[in-house]
Amino acid sequence: MTDEMMAAMATDLNIRQFVNENQPQFINRLLYSGMACWIKTAAMDAPITFSLSPDQNTNRQETKGVSRRHILDRCDSILTEMLCRFPASKLWFETTPGNEKAIQLIRSRLVRHGDLLNVGFQTNLTLAPESVIPLNPDLECGKGYLLDTSFSYSGIAMIRRQQTEYLFKENDRIDSCKWLKNYIKSAWWKPANLPEDVEYFNPFRKVRSNYGCWQDVPPTPVEGIVFARRTASLLPTEYLLIKPGEKAKLHRIDSFLRETGEYRRFQFAFRRVAGNDLAADVKIYQDHIHLKLRFYLPEWENRLLESFAWPCNSVSDKLEWDMPLSIWAYIKIYLEKLGIVVREEMADG
């Protein structure tokens, strides 16, 4: 019965087992994409609320999406049932206590991807209208769809070869060096005494992650600037740009960039300008690739992976991903623009 269910899900989602992929890994991918489809389905439910009509003393029926709690309750029970049928996947869907549960995590990714939209004073969610978005001249993404035979699921997203006529325009996202220079020019600077409780980011340090670049003494400036952070106890980390010298100047990076993880873009940019790019390892198989990172990405690039790829080791994995070759051709460009050296090798077999 479980084999029949697995085959039916694979057909509905248009997902095939990869060459050299074992059965548990395939089931994890199926359930992950399948739960994305169930979450979108739950967002189409229409719970009924009533409000007083402004022109008469009668109740007026209104529908404004569904609550996040409704989606969680409905889909969590579906996932529990699925994991009873496929118990080997239970550990893969476990998340760290205190963090988002698997359904919440996938739901958040669907919101960031644009398949789910905030409605009702941003408290509820609804399925986005059907639309097709070009990714590159050969590939397009469908949003607002549940199941469609022309699309296949890749992670939580739906993709297909180009079928829609449109004038394709390349994404205007610039590389990290130009981004950093533009940011420095537009930043608001003020004279300041350098704070004492500061760690400095050394973009010249030869380490495989950005975490190992932090140190207690200022490094050689890049573009006349030093990237730093303050970590006062009981307060969120504050990130700074510093123009060192006799008349030091300071720019405080907006807290929104910290909260979204976009502050990491400074780390990649400084390392790129310093000629010390990080590297990512990619194994190329016959029908997919496996990407291994040793560092976390800024929000925008991470969103590409969490939308179009399957996390490898667990539902919350952010460092190892599997994806079709067609999607890798799309994502690779943006990783290289960020300042990552992509090291590709053919997998054995």
Sine and cosine of phi, psi and omega as CSV:
sin_phi,cos_phi,sin_psi,cos_psi,sin_omega,cos_omega
0.00,0.00,-0.66,0.75,0.01,-1.00
-0.92,0.39,-0.57,0.82,0.05,-1.00
-0.91,0.42,-0.64,0.77,0.03,-1.00
-0.91,0.41,-0.65,0.76,0.02,-1.00
-0.90,0.43,-0.68,0.73,0.01,-1.00
-0.88,0.47,-0.68,0.73,0.01,-1.00
-0.90,0.43,-0.64,0.77,0.01,-1.00
-0.91,0.41,-0.69,0.73,0.03,-1.00
-0.89,0.46,-0.68,0.73,-0.01,-1.00
-0.88,0.47,-0.63,0.78,0.02,-1.00
-0.93,0.38,-0.71,0.70,-0.01,-1.00
-0.89,0.46,-0.66,0.75,-0.06,-1.00
-1.00,0.05,-0.16,0.99,-0.04,-1.00
0.85,0.52,0.75,0.66,0.03,-1.00
-0.90,-0.44,0.75,-0.67,0.02,-1.00
-0.93,-0.36,0.50,-0.87,0.06,-1.00
-0.94,0.34,0.74,-0.68,0.01,-1.00
-0.94,0.34,0.46,-0.89,0.16,-0.99
-0.88,0.47,0.69,-0.72,0.00,-1.00
0.93,0.36,0.23,0.97,0.06,-1.00
-0.99,-0.12,0.76,-0.65,0.00,-1.00
-0.98,0.18,0.21,-0.98,-0.09,-1.00
-0.89,0.46,-0.70,0.71,0.02,-1.00
-0.86,0.51,-0.65,0.76,0.01,-1.00
-0.90,0.43,-0.65,0.76,0.02,-1.00
-0.90,0.44,-0.68,0.73,0.01,-1.00
-0.90,0.44,-0.64,0.77,0.04,-1.00
-0.85,0.53,-0.69,0.73,0.00,-1.00
-0.91,0.40,-0.67,0.74,0.01,-1.00
-0.88,0.48,-0.73,0.68,-0.04,-1.00
-0.92,0.39,-0.61,0.79,0.00,-1.00
-0.88,0.47,-0.78,0.62,0.02,-1.00
-0.93,0.37,-0.59,0.81,0.02,-1.00
-0.89,0.46,-0.64,0.77,0.01,-1.00
-0.94,0.35,-0.53,0.85,0.10,-0.99
-0.88,0.48,-0.66,0.75,0.03,-1.00
-0.91,0.41,-0.66,0.75,0.02,-1.00
-0.90,0.43,-0.63,0.78,0.01,-1.00
-0.90,0.43,-0.67,0.74,0.05,-1.00
-0.90,0.43,-0.60,0.80,0.03,-1.00
-0.90,0.43,-0.68,0.73,0.01,-1.00
-0.90,0.44,-0.50,0.87,0.02,-1.00
-0.94,0.34,-0.21,0.98,0.03,-1.00
-1.00,-0.02,-0.13,0.99,0.07,-1.00
-0.87,0.50,0.43,-0.90,-0.07,-1.00
-0.81,-0.59,0.97,0.23,0.10,-1.00
-0.89,0.45,0.64,-0.77,-0.12,-0.99
-0.99,-0.12,0.78,-0.62,0.11,-0.99
-0.86,-0.50,0.35,-0.94,-0.03,-1.00
-0.79,-0.61,0.61,-0.79,0.10,-1.00
-0.65,-0.76,0.38,-0.92,-0.03,-1.00
-0.97,0.25,0.81,-0.59,0.03,-1.00
-0.90,0.43,0.68,-0.73,-0.06,-1.00
-0.92,0.38,-0.37,0.93,-0.08,-1.00
-0.95,-0.32,0.04,1.00,0.04,-1.00
-0.34,-0.94,0.42,-0.91,-0.02,-1.00
-0.99,0.12,0.82,0.57,0.05,-1.00
-0.76,-0.65,0.42,-0.91,0.05,-1.00
-0.98,0.18,0.65,-0.76,0.02,-1.00
-0.91,-0.41,0.80,-0.61,-0.01,-1.00
-0.97,0.25,0.72,-0.69,0.04,-1.00
-0.72,-0.69,0.56,-0.83,0.13,-0.99
-0.78,-0.63,0.79,-0.61,-0.02,-1.00
-0.70,-0.71,0.93,0.36,0.01,-1.00
0.93,0.37,-0.25,-0.97,0.03,-1.00
-0.79,-0.62,0.37,-0.93,-0.03,-1.00
-0.97,0.24,0.41,-0.91,0.09,-1.00
-0.88,0.48,-0.58,0.82,0.02,-1.00
-0.89,0.45,-0.65,0.76,0.03,-1.00
-0.87,0.49,-0.71,0.70,0.00,-1.00
-0.89,0.45,-0.69,0.73,0.00,-1.00
-0.88,0.47,-0.76,0.66,-0.05,-1.00
-0.88,0.47,-0.71,0.70,-0.05,-1.00
-0.93,0.38,-0.73,0.68,-0.12,-0.99
-0.99,0.15,-0.44,0.90,0.07,-1.00
-0.90,0.44,-0.61,0.79,0.03,-1.00
-0.94,0.35,-0.57,0.82,0.06,-1.00
-0.92,0.40,-0.69,0.72,0.02,-1.00
-0.89,0.46,-0.66,0.76,0.03,-1.00
-0.86,0.51,-0.68,0.74,0.03,-1.00
-0.90,0.43,-0.67,0.74,0.02,-1.00
-0.89,0.46,-0.66,0.75,-0.04,-1.00
-0.95,0.30,-0.38,0.93,0.14,-0.99
-0.93,0.36,-0.55,0.83,0.02,-1.00
-0.99,0.15,-0.50,0.87,0.00,-1.00
-0.81,-0.59,0.94,0.34,-0.13,-0.99
-0.88,0.48,-0.39,0.92,0.00,-1.00
-0.91,0.41,-0.29,0.96,-0.02,-1.00
-1.00,-0.05,-0.05,1.00,-0.06,-1.00
-0.85,0.52,-0.72,0.69,-0.04,-1.00
-0.90,0.43,-0.58,0.81,-0.03,-1.00
-0.90,0.44,-0.53,0.85,-0.04,-1.00
-1.00,-0.04,-0.01,1.00,0.04,-1.00
-0.97,0.25,0.62,-0.79,0.07,-1.00
-0.85,-0.52,0.28,-0.96,-0.02,-1.00
-0.91,0.41,0.71,-0.70,0.03,-1.00
-0.82,0.58,0.69,-0.72,-0.02,-1.00
1.00,-0.08,-0.25,0.97,0.06,-1.00
-0.99,-0.17,0.02,-1.00,0.01,-1.00
-0.88,0.48,0.63,-0.77,0.15,-0.99
-0.94,0.33,0.22,-0.98,-0.08,-1.00
-0.82,0.57,-0.72,0.70,-0.01,-1.00
-0.90,0.43,-0.66,0.75,0.03,-1.00
-0.89,0.45,-0.64,0.77,-0.02,-1.00
-0.91,0.42,-0.73,0.68,0.01,-1.00
-0.91,0.41,-0.64,0.77,0.03,-1.00
-0.87,0.49,-0.69,0.73,0.02,-1.00
-0.89,0.45,-0.62,0.78,0.02,-1.00
-0.92,0.40,-0.60,0.80,0.04,-1.00
-0.91,0.40,-0.58,0.82,0.06,-1.00
-0.91,0.40,-0.73,0.69,-0.01,-1.00
-0.91,0.41,-0.53,0.85,0.02,-1.00
-0.96,0.29,-0.45,0.89,0.01,-1.00
0.98,-0.19,0.13,0.99,0.09,-1.00
-0.97,0.24,-0.49,0.87,0.07,-1.00
-0.91,-0.42,0.65,-0.76,-0.02,-1.00
-0.89,-0.45,0.58,-0.81,0.10,-1.00
-0.97,0.25,0.74,-0.67,0.06,-1.00
-0.64,-0.77,0.10,-1.00,0.07,-1.00
0.87,0.50,0.86,0.52,-0.03,-1.00
0.86,0.50,0.55,0.83,0.05,-1.00
0.92,0.40,0.25,0.97,-0.03,-1.00
-0.99,-0.12,-0.43,0.90,-0.04,-1.00
-0.93,-0.37,0.15,-0.99,0.01,-1.00
-0.78,-0.63,0.50,-0.87,0.10,-0.99
-0.61,-0.79,0.37,-0.93,0.03,-1.00
-0.95,0.32,0.71,-0.71,0.00,-1.00
-0.91,0.41,0.47,-0.88,0.13,-0.99
-0.87,0.50,0.51,-0.86,0.00,-1.00
-0.90,0.44,0.73,-0.68,0.03,-1.00
-0.43,-0.90,0.34,-0.94,0.03,-1.00
-0.84,-0.54,0.80,-0.60,-0.07,-1.00
-0.90,-0.44,0.82,-0.58,0.05,-1.00
-0.95,0.32,0.70,-0.71,0.08,-1.00
-0.99,-0.17,-0.67,0.74,0.12,-0.99
-0.44,-0.90,-0.02,-1.00,-0.07,-1.00
-0.88,0.48,-0.27,0.96,-0.06,-1.00
-0.94,-0.35,-0.23,0.97,-0.20,-0.98
-0.72,-0.70,0.60,-0.80,0.06,-1.00
-0.67,-0.74,0.36,-0.93,-0.08,-1.00
-0.88,-0.48,0.71,-0.70,0.07,-1.00
-0.99,-0.16,0.75,-0.66,0.06,-1.00
-0.87,-0.50,0.59,-0.80,-0.01,-1.00
1.00,0.06,0.03,1.00,0.04,-1.00
-1.00,-0.05,0.45,-0.89,0.13,-0.99
-0.98,-0.18,-0.92,0.40,0.06,-1.00
-0.70,-0.72,0.68,-0.73,0.03,-1.00
-0.43,-0.90,0.79,-0.61,-0.11,-0.99
-0.90,0.43,-0.33,0.94,0.00,-1.00
-0.99,0.15,-0.26,0.97,-0.01,-1.00
-0.96,-0.29,0.39,-0.92,0.20,-0.98
-0.81,-0.59,0.53,-0.84,0.06,-1.00
-0.97,0.22,0.71,-0.71,0.14,-0.99
-0.76,-0.65,0.98,-0.19,-0.21,-0.98
0.94,0.33,-0.80,-0.60,0.06,-1.00
-0.99,-0.10,-0.10,1.00,-0.10,-1.00
-0.99,-0.12,0.29,-0.96,0.05,-1.00
-0.90,-0.44,0.79,-0.61,-0.07,-1.00
-0.75,-0.66,0.34,-0.94,0.11,-0.99
-0.33,-0.94,0.29,-0.96,0.14,-0.99
-0.90,0.43,0.47,-0.88,-0.10,-1.00
-0.83,0.56,0.80,-0.60,0.10,-0.99
-0.81,-0.59,-0.25,0.97,-0.09,-1.00
-0.99,-0.16,0.68,-0.74,0.05,-1.00
-0.99,0.13,0.81,-0.59,0.04,-1.00
-0.32,-0.95,0.30,-0.95,0.09,-1.00
-1.00,-0.02,0.96,-0.28,-0.08,-1.00
-0.97,0.25,0.71,-0.71,0.07,-1.00
-0.85,-0.53,0.75,-0.66,0.03,-1.00
-0.90,0.44,0.58,-0.81,0.08,-1.00
-0.88,0.47,0.70,-0.72,-0.08,-1.00
-1.00,0.03,0.27,0.96,0.03,-1.00
-0.91,0.42,0.84,-0.54,-0.06,-1.00
-1.00,0.02,0.26,-0.97,0.00,-1.00
-0.95,0.31,0.27,-0.96,-0.17,-0.99
-0.91,0.42,-0.51,0.86,0.02,-1.00
-0.89,0.46,-0.76,0.65,0.00,-1.00
-0.91,0.42,-0.62,0.78,0.02,-1.00
-0.86,0.51,-0.71,0.70,-0.02,-1.00
-0.90,0.45,-0.70,0.72,-0.01,-1.00
-0.89,0.45,-0.65,0.76,0.04,-1.00
-0.91,0.41,-0.62,0.78,0.00,-1.00
-0.90,0.43,-0.71,0.71,-0.03,-1.00
-0.87,0.49,-0.64,0.77,-0.01,-1.00
-0.91,0.40,-0.59,0.81,-0.09,-1.00
-1.00,-0.06,-0.11,0.99,-0.05,-1.00
-0.93,0.37,0.49,-0.87,0.05,-1.00
-1.00,-0.08,0.88,-0.48,-0.09,-1.00
-0.94,-0.34,0.54,-0.84,0.08,-1.00
-0.62,-0.79,0.55,-0.84,0.05,-1.00
-0.88,0.47,0.63,-0.78,-0.03,-1.00
-0.32,-0.95,0.52,-0.85,0.20,-0.98
-0.97,0.24,0.70,-0.72,-0.03,-1.00
-0.92,0.40,0.78,-0.63,0.03,-1.00
-0.91,0.40,0.38,-0.92,-0.06,-1.00
-1.00,0.02,-0.56,0.83,-0.08,-1.00
-1.00,0.06,0.90,0.43,-0.14,-0.99
-0.79,-0.62,0.63,-0.78,0.21,-0.98
-0.93,-0.36,0.55,-0.83,-0.08,-1.00
-0.92,-0.40,0.58,-0.82,0.02,-1.00
-1.00,-0.07,0.88,-0.48,-0.01,-1.00
-0.98,-0.17,0.99,-0.16,-0.08,-1.00
-0.96,0.28,-0.12,0.99,-0.01,-1.00
-1.00,-0.02,-0.16,0.99,-0.06,-1.00
-0.94,0.34,0.75,-0.66,-0.05,-1.00
-1.00,0.06,0.98,0.18,0.06,-1.00
-0.78,-0.63,0.33,-0.94,-0.13,-0.99
-1.00,0.02,-0.01,1.00,0.05,-1.00
-0.65,-0.76,0.26,-0.97,0.05,-1.00
-0.97,0.22,-0.41,0.91,-0.03,-1.00
-0.85,0.52,-0.61,0.80,-0.05,-1.00
-0.98,0.21,0.03,1.00,-0.03,-1.00
-1.00,0.01,-0.15,0.99,-0.05,-1.00
-0.98,0.18,0.67,-0.75,-0.01,-1.00
-0.51,-0.86,0.18,-0.98,-0.10,-0.99
-1.00,0.05,-0.28,0.96,-0.05,-1.00
-0.91,-0.41,0.51,-0.86,-0.02,-1.00
-0.90,0.43,0.66,-0.75,0.08,-1.00
-1.00,0.05,0.00,-1.00,0.14,-0.99
-0.89,0.45,0.77,-0.64,-0.02,-1.00
-0.89,0.46,0.47,-0.88,0.12,-0.99
-0.90,-0.43,0.82,-0.57,-0.10,-0.99
0.83,0.56,0.50,0.87,0.00,-1.00
0.96,0.27,0.22,0.98,-0.13,-0.99
-0.80,-0.60,0.53,-0.85,0.13,-0.99
-0.86,-0.52,0.70,-0.71,0.05,-1.00
-1.00,-0.08,0.75,-0.66,-0.10,-1.00
-0.59,-0.81,0.15,-0.99,0.05,-1.00
-0.55,-0.84,0.51,-0.86,0.11,-0.99
-0.93,-0.37,0.70,-0.72,-0.03,-1.00
-0.79,-0.62,0.90,0.44,0.06,-1.00
-0.92,0.38,0.61,-0.79,-0.02,-1.00
-0.89,0.46,0.61,-0.80,0.06,-1.00
0.94,0.35,0.09,1.00,0.02,-1.00
-0.84,-0.55,0.50,-0.87,0.05,-1.00
-0.89,0.46,0.48,-0.88,0.04,-1.00
-0.87,0.49,0.70,-0.71,0.04,-1.00
-0.93,-0.37,0.77,-0.64,-0.02,-1.00
-0.97,-0.25,0.61,-0.79,-0.13,-0.99
-0.72,-0.69,0.47,-0.88,0.27,-0.96
-0.92,-0.39,0.72,-0.69,-0.08,-1.00
-0.82,-0.57,0.75,-0.66,0.20,-0.98
-0.99,-0.15,0.99,-0.15,-0.08,-1.00
-0.96,0.29,0.24,-0.97,0.01,-1.00
0.70,-0.72,-0.09,-1.00,-0.04,-1.00
-0.88,0.47,-0.59,0.81,0.06,-1.00
-0.91,-0.41,0.96,0.29,-0.09,-1.00
-0.90,0.44,0.57,-0.82,0.07,-1.00
-0.81,-0.59,0.43,-0.90,-0.14,-0.99
-0.72,-0.69,0.63,-0.78,0.14,-0.99
-0.78,-0.63,0.81,-0.58,0.03,-1.00
-1.00,-0.05,0.84,-0.55,-0.02,-1.00
-0.97,0.26,0.72,-0.70,-0.07,-1.00
-0.81,0.59,0.66,-0.75,-0.04,-1.00
-0.88,0.47,-0.44,0.90,0.01,-1.00
-0.88,0.48,-0.61,0.80,0.03,-1.00
-0.92,0.40,-0.52,0.85,0.08,-1.00
-0.94,0.33,-0.72,0.69,-0.08,-1.00
-0.91,0.42,-0.54,0.84,-0.02,-1.00
-1.00,-0.02,-0.14,0.99,-0.05,-1.00
1.00,0.07,0.06,1.00,-0.02,-1.00
-0.96,0.29,-0.25,0.97,0.06,-1.00
-0.86,0.52,-0.40,0.92,-0.01,-1.00
-0.90,0.44,-0.38,0.93,0.00,-1.00
-0.87,0.49,-0.55,0.84,0.05,-1.00
-0.89,0.46,-0.63,0.77,-0.02,-1.00
-0.89,0.46,-0.73,0.68,0.01,-1.00
-0.91,0.42,-0.63,0.78,-0.03,-1.00
-0.91,0.41,-0.71,0.71,0.01,-1.00
-0.89,0.45,-0.65,0.76,0.01,-1.00
-0.93,0.38,-0.60,0.80,0.02,-1.00
-0.91,0.41,-0.73,0.69,0.01,-1.00
-0.88,0.47,-0.55,0.83,0.00,-1.00
-0.98,0.18,-0.04,1.00,-0.01,-1.00
0.94,0.33,0.56,0.83,-0.08,-1.00
-0.73,-0.68,0.82,0.58,-0.05,-1.00
-0.89,0.45,0.53,-0.85,0.15,-0.99
-0.98,0.20,0.30,-0.95,-0.04,-1.00
-0.83,-0.56,0.58,-0.81,0.10,-1.00
-0.86,-0.51,0.62,-0.78,-0.03,-1.00
-0.98,-0.21,0.73,-0.68,-0.03,-1.00
-0.78,-0.62,0.79,-0.61,0.14,-0.99
-0.97,-0.23,0.80,-0.60,-0.04,-1.00
-0.98,-0.18,0.88,-0.47,0.06,-1.00
-0.98,-0.20,0.01,-1.00,-0.04,-1.00
-0.88,0.47,-0.56,0.83,-0.12,-0.99
-0.74,-0.67,0.12,0.99,0.02,-1.00
-0.25,-0.97,0.10,-0.99,0.12,-0.99
-0.80,-0.60,0.39,-0.92,0.09,-1.00
-0.88,-0.48,0.86,-0.51,-0.03,-1.00
-0.97,-0.24,0.77,-0.64,0.04,-1.00
-0.84,-0.54,0.85,-0.52,0.05,-1.00
-0.95,-0.32,0.41,-0.91,0.11,-0.99
-0.86,-0.50,0.33,0.95,-0.07,-1.00
-0.42,-0.91,0.39,-0.92,0.03,-1.00
-1.00,-0.01,0.52,-0.85,-0.08,-1.00
-0.99,-0.13,0.34,-0.94,0.19,-0.98
-0.89,0.46,0.23,-0.97,-0.12,-0.99
-0.84,0.54,-0.71,0.70,-0.13,-0.99
-0.91,0.42,-0.74,0.67,0.00,-1.00
-0.93,0.36,-0.60,0.80,0.05,-1.00
-0.90,0.44,-0.57,0.82,0.00,-1.00
-0.90,0.43,-0.56,0.83,0.07,-1.00
-0.86,0.50,-0.72,0.70,-0.02,-1.00
-0.93,0.36,-0.72,0.70,-0.04,-1.00
-0.93,0.36,-0.29,0.96,0.06,-1.00
-1.00,0.03,-0.74,0.68,-0.23,-0.97
-0.96,-0.27,-0.09,1.00,-0.06,-1.00
-0.84,-0.54,0.25,-0.97,0.08,-1.00
-0.98,-0.20,0.81,-0.59,0.11,-0.99
-0.89,0.46,0.57,-0.82,-0.18,-0.98
-1.00,0.02,-0.85,0.53,-0.19,-0.98
-1.00,0.04,-0.39,0.92,0.04,-1.00
-0.25,-0.97,0.19,-0.98,-0.02,-1.00
-0.89,0.46,-0.43,0.90,-0.05,-1.00
-0.98,-0.21,0.14,0.99,0.00,-1.00
-0.90,0.44,0.75,-0.66,0.03,-1.00
-0.90,-0.44,0.03,1.00,-0.13,-0.99
-0.92,-0.40,-0.35,0.94,0.02,-1.00
-0.77,-0.64,0.75,-0.66,-0.12,-0.99
-0.65,-0.76,0.53,-0.85,0.14,-0.99
-0.89,-0.45,0.59,-0.80,-0.01,-1.00
-0.35,-0.93,0.38,-0.92,0.07,-1.00
-0.90,0.43,0.37,-0.93,0.00,-1.00
-0.87,0.50,-0.60,0.80,-0.04,-1.00
-0.90,0.43,-0.63,0.78,0.03,-1.00
-0.95,0.31,-0.60,0.80,0.01,-1.00
-0.88,0.47,-0.62,0.79,0.05,-1.00
-0.86,0.51,-0.53,0.85,0.02,-1.00
-0.98,0.20,-0.72,0.69,-0.10,-0.99
-0.96,0.27,-0.59,0.81,-0.07,-1.00
-0.80,0.61,-0.65,0.76,-0.03,-1.00
-0.85,0.53,-0.67,0.75,-0.08,-1.00
-0.98,0.22,-0.50,0.87,0.11,-0.99
-0.92,0.39,-0.65,0.76,0.02,-1.00
-0.93,0.36,-0.60,0.80,0.07,-1.00
-0.90,0.44,-0.55,0.84,0.01,-1.00
-0.91,0.41,-0.54,0.84,-0.04,-1.00
0.87,-0.49,0.64,0.77,0.00,-1.00
-0.88,-0.48,0.77,-0.64,0.12,-0.99
-0.99,0.11,0.88,-0.48,-0.03,-1.00
-1.00,-0.04,0.90,-0.44,-0.01,-1.00
-0.98,-0.22,0.96,-0.28,-0.06,-1.00
-0.98,-0.18,0.63,-0.78,0.12,-0.99
-0.57,-0.82,0.54,-0.84,0.03,-1.00
-0.96,0.28,0.73,-0.68,0.02,-1.00
-0.97,0.26,0.51,-0.86,0.05,-1.00
-0.91,0.42,0.67,-0.74,-0.01,-1.00
0.98,0.18,0.00,0.00,0.00,0.00
